[in-house]
Amino acid sequence: MKYTTIVFDCDGTLLNTATDLANAVNHVLRTHNFPEKSLAEVKAALGNAVTYLMRQCLPSTVADHELDSYIEEFKAYYGEHLKDTTAPYPGILDMLDVLRKQGYKLA
């Protein structure tokens, strides 16, 4: 079987978004005088959607019914800053060019 199409996840696969995501998390934490998280701590909480990310990064004293408001703050900040440091991982653009030249459809 020959594959003709390759589908990529963009966030964290093609693009290094970790710093912008960490900045958004820490913006929310700072706004509420909570301790900030390191980039490594935020990276450890990535991969299971924003609700999981924020639940892992907010103090355990934040009740579940309060979570939505923090998530909205995160989304608002991230929406304005999602391209501050985000960039393709090294070699990604070249790899995509090679795949296109080999005839693959990319999505």
Buried (B, 14 or more C-beta within 10 A) or exposed (E): EEEEEEEEEEBBEBBBBBBBBBBBBBBBBEEEEBEBBEBEEBBEBBEEEBBEBBBBBBEEEBEEEEBEEBBEBBBEBBEEBBEEBBEBEEEBEEEBEEBEEEEBEEE
